[in-house]
Amino acid sequence: MKMTEEENFELNFRTMMPTAGTIMGSCETVRTTTRTVMASHATVAATTESV
């Protein structure tokens, strides 16, 4: 069964979309974690200064 270039591209695209979604999701998780860590650092710094 020979696939045309267009069909092949579409198949690759469909295969890659979930992968891209997963990568985007993990990037978002990292970003959120970084933000949380930075916020807690700021809180610690503020607490240390006020003491």
Secondary structure, DSSP 8 states (H G I E B T S, - for coil): ----HHHHHHHHHHHHHHHHHHHHHHHHHHHHHHHHHHHHHHHHHHHHHH-
